[in-house]
């Protein structure tokens, strides 16, 4: 059933993002007097189709991987003399630019609304409390110790681990920066963290591990609660209530020890000793894996039995009033957008791995997970992907919104538009570049699903 949830989540996310993006183009086009001939969600054969009183054709098509707004334009078909004032190509540059920018702008607005809902509804977040610190790591050199709770990083308040990770990545290139923590004793301390030369996104893997940090985790017994269907644990016959005693002869005394041992053995044959009903049993089987290359980790496919209340000290609710949530939503959207641009630039110049690029398969998996986990994770995922879509569309590549803005900038400088031949050649180059990008993203997806050698 997980694949069905992934498909439903993917269609839901993509449907919302495409509808909002194309509605932005549509709405602003109508505001500046451009006649819209067709508003389509999806490509290919129309599934639903109707014509509005305004003459616009509204379409829901079979392939939900995009959409388009077809406007009256002399470059695409002859336009009647009495309709020339409604043609897109006859509008001044400012109006055309407004129509082009509206799609990405609406995606950014959607992200702000999604984050606003998260902050108003309230989210249960994991407090950024530091667990074991890796010796001789940047975190250790800064003086961070187990039990410290991050309060501010580079003068930005953080209240959860996802905030902490994003802020650390965003501040890594700024040289040494201040961090404020609260010690277990309750005292507040200011430290300086230097991540100069630490390429947090160079290869797949946990950015926190490169800093030398791990989230604090309570001690939980290695007792299985649920077994994920079709996982290596399910194939091995593990059951709820099984207590793990040994892995390859090594004693396992906590859930964390089990997780760390499993992570180190992707696609490996292992021997697990468990206790079931007072009887010791041995199971030999091959672990699953996720990720690719150096980022590949072993996966067992089980969840732990967590005693009630054991996690309460490490979690808190983050909630704001409707007015205060606006500033928080704008700030979170800005941080996500800046980080996305930073990662894209680093991938281009070779300071971040292109393995960070995700395609439809990975997006579908995350979408399915977010749908399964509830409204708040779904809204957060929707916001991040909406921002990514907006930024991607603003890249100066022909066939994307940014490419059209580039053409308009050239027209403004030259005083006249590029020739149709030059624009056509640009479109072909843009299609090739976009196809290469999609191929790379799809390749990364397949690597994540099927693993890689090494």
Residue pairs with C-beta under 8 A, 6 or more apart in sequence:
1 229
2 229
2 368
5 368
5 371
5 372
6 364
6 365
6 367
6 368
7 364
7 368
8 368
8 371
9 364
9 366
9 367
9 368
9 369
9 370
9 371
9 372
9 378
10 360
10 363
10 364
10 367
10 368
11 64
12 367
12 371
13 363
13 367
13 381
13 382
13 385
14 64
14 65
14 363
15 41
15 64
16 110
16 382
17 107
17 110
17 382
17 385
17 386
17 389
18 41
18 42
18 64
18 66
18 67
19 41
19 67
20 106
20 107
20 109
20 110
20 386
21 67
21 103
21 104
21 106
21 107
21 389
21 390
21 393
22 39
22 40
22 41
22 67
22 68
22 69
22 103
23 39
23 106
24 102
24 103
24 104
24 105
24 106
24 107
25 69
25 99
25 100
25 102
25 103
26 36
26 39
26 69
27 102
27 106
28 98
28 99
28 102
29 36
29 69
29 71
29 88
29 99
29 102
30 36
32 91
32 95
32 98
32 99
33 85
33 86
33 91
33 95
34 71
34 72
34 86
34 87
34 88
34 91
34 95
34 99
35 55
35 71
35 72
35 83
35 86
35 87
36 54
36 56
36 69
36 70
36 71
36 72
37 55
37 56
37 57
37 70
37 71
37 72
38 56
38 57
38 58
38 59
38 68
38 69
38 70
39 56
39 57
39 58
39 59
39 69
39 70
40 46
40 58
40 59
40 60
40 61
40 67
40 68
40 69
40 70
41 59
41 60
41 61
41 64
41 67
42 59
42 60
42 61
42 62
42 63
42 64
42 65
42 66
42 67
43 61
43 62
43 63
43 65
43 66
43 67
43 68
44 61
44 62
44 63
45 61
45 62
46 59
46 60
46 61
46 62
47 60
47 61
47 62
48 59
48 60
49 57
49 58
49 59
49 60
50 57
50 58
51 57
51 58
52 58
61 67
65 360
70 76
71 87
71 88
71 99
72 79
72 83
72 86
72 87
72 88
73 79
73 87
73 88
73 89
74 84
74 87
74 89
74 90
75 89
75 420
79 87
84 90
88 96
88 99
89 96
91 99
93 408
93 411
93 412
96 404
96 408
97 405
97 408
100 401
100 404
100 405
100 408
101 401
101 405
103 390
103 393
103 401
104 389
104 390
104 391
104 393
104 394
104 401
105 390
107 386
107 387
107 389
107 390
107 393
108 333
108 337
108 386
108 387
108 390
110 382
110 383
110 386
111 333
111 336
111 382
111 383
111 384
111 386
111 387
111 390
112 329
112 330
112 333
112 383
113 329
114 329
114 379
114 380
114 382
114 383
114 386
115 328
115 329
115 332
115 333
115 379
115 380
115 383
116 325
116 326
116 328
116 329
117 379
118 329
118 376
118 379
118 380
118 383
119 318
119 319
119 320
119 324
119 325
119 328
119 329
120 319
120 320
120 321
120 322
120 325
121 319
121 375
121 376
122 317
122 318
122 319
123 160
123 317
123 318
123 319
123 376
123 380
124 315
124 316
124 317
124 376
125 159
125 160
125 161
125 162
125 315
125 316
125 317
125 318
126 160
126 161
126 215
126 314
126 315
127 149
127 159
127 160
127 161
127 314
127 315
127 316
128 149
128 150
128 158
128 159
128 160
128 161
128 163
128 164
128 215
129 147
129 148
129 149
129 215
129 216
129 314
130 139
130 144
130 145
130 146
130 147
130 148
130 149
130 150
130 181
130 213
130 214
130 215
130 216
131 146
131 213
131 214
131 215
131 216
131 217
132 146
132 214
133 139
133 140
133 144
133 145
133 146
133 212
133 213
133 214
134 140
134 209
134 212
134 213
134 214
137 211
137 212
137 213
138 193
138 194
138 195
138 198
138 211
138 212
139 193
139 211
139 212
139 213
140 212
141 194
142 179
142 191
142 192
142 193
142 194
143 189
143 191
144 179
144 181
144 191
144 193
144 212
144 213
145 183
146 216
147 183
147 184
147 216
148 181
148 182
148 183
148 184
148 189
149 181
149 182
150 158
150 164
150 179
150 180
150 181
151 157
151 158
151 180
151 181
151 182
151 188
152 158
152 178
152 179
152 180
153 164
153 167
153 168
153 171
153 177
153 178
153 179
153 180
153 193
154 167
154 170
154 171
154 174
154 177
154 178
154 179
155 178
156 167
158 164
158 167
159 316
159 318
160 318
161 215
165 207
165 208
166 335
166 336
166 339
167 335
168 193
168 195
168 200
168 207
168 208
168 211
169 200
169 201
169 207
169 339
169 342
170 335
170 338
170 339
170 342
171 177
171 195
172 195
172 198
172 200
173 342
175 194
175 196
176 192
176 193
176 194
176 196
177 192
177 193
177 194
178 190
178 191
178 192
178 193
179 190
179 191
179 192
179 193
180 188
180 189
180 190
180 191
181 188
181 189
181 191
182 188
182 189
183 189
193 211
195 211
198 210
198 211
199 210
199 351
199 352
200 207
200 210
200 211
201 207
201 343
201 346
201 351
201 352
201 353
201 356
202 351
202 352
202 353
203 293
203 294
203 295
203 353
203 355
204 291
204 292
204 293
204 294
204 295
204 353
204 355
204 356
205 291
205 294
205 295
208 214
208 215
216 314
217 256
217 314
218 310
218 311
218 313
218 314
219 254
219 256
220 254
220 255
220 256
220 304
220 305
220 306
220 307
220 310
221 243
221 254
221 255
221 304
221 305
222 243
222 244
222 245
222 252
222 253
222 254
222 255
222 257
222 258
222 304
223 241
223 242
223 243
223 244
223 255
223 304
223 305
224 233
224 238
224 239
224 240
224 241
224 242
224 243
224 244
224 302
224 303
224 304
224 305
225 240
225 302
225 303
225 304
225 305
225 306
226 240
226 302
226 303
227 233
227 234
227 238
227 239
227 240
227 301
227 302
228 234
228 301
228 302
228 303
231 288
231 299
231 300
231 301
231 302
232 285
232 286
232 287
232 288
232 299
232 300
232 301
233 300
233 301
233 302
234 301
235 285
236 272
236 283
236 285
237 283
238 272
238 274
238 283
238 302
239 276
241 276
241 305
242 274
242 275
242 276
243 274
243 275
243 276
244 252
244 258
244 272
244 273
244 274
245 251
245 252
245 273
245 274
245 275
245 280
246 252
246 271
246 272
246 273
247 258
247 261
247 262
247 270
247 271
247 272
247 273
248 261
248 270
248 271
249 271
250 261
252 258
252 261
255 304
258 300
262 287
262 297
262 298
262 299
262 300
263 297
263 298
264 297
264 298
265 287
265 298
266 287
266 288
266 289
266 290
266 291
266 296
266 297
266 298
266 299
266 451
267 286
267 287
267 288
267 289
267 296
267 298
267 451
268 286
268 287
268 298
269 284
269 285
269 286
270 284
270 285
270 286
270 287
271 282
271 283
271 284
272 282
272 283
272 284
272 285
273 280
273 281
273 282
274 280
274 281
274 282
274 283
275 281
287 298
287 299
287 300
288 298
288 299
288 300
288 301
289 296
289 297
289 298
289 299
289 451
290 296
290 297
290 299
290 448
290 451
291 297
291 448
291 451
292 355
292 444
292 447
292 448
292 451
292 452
293 355
293 447
293 452
293 454
294 454
295 355
296 451
296 452
296 454
320 328
332 383
333 383
333 387
336 383
336 384
336 387
337 387
337 390
337 391
340 387
340 388
340 391
341 391
343 352
343 356
344 391
344 395
346 352
347 353
347 354
347 356
347 357
354 440
354 444
355 444
355 447
357 437
357 440
357 441
357 444
358 366
358 441
358 444
358 445
359 438
359 441
359 442
359 443
359 444
359 445
360 441
360 442
360 445
361 442
361 445
361 446
361 448
361 449
362 444
362 445
362 448
363 385
366 381
367 381
369 377
370 377
370 378
370 380
370 381
370 382
371 378
392 400
393 400
393 401
393 402
394 400
394 401
394 402
394 405
395 402
395 403
396 402
396 403
396 405
396 406
397 403
397 430
397 433
397 434
398 404
398 406
398 407
398 423
398 426
398 427
398 429
398 430
398 431
399 427
399 430
399 431
399 434
400 430
400 434
403 426
403 427
403 430
407 417
407 418
407 423
407 426
410 417
410 418
411 417
411 418
417 423
418 426
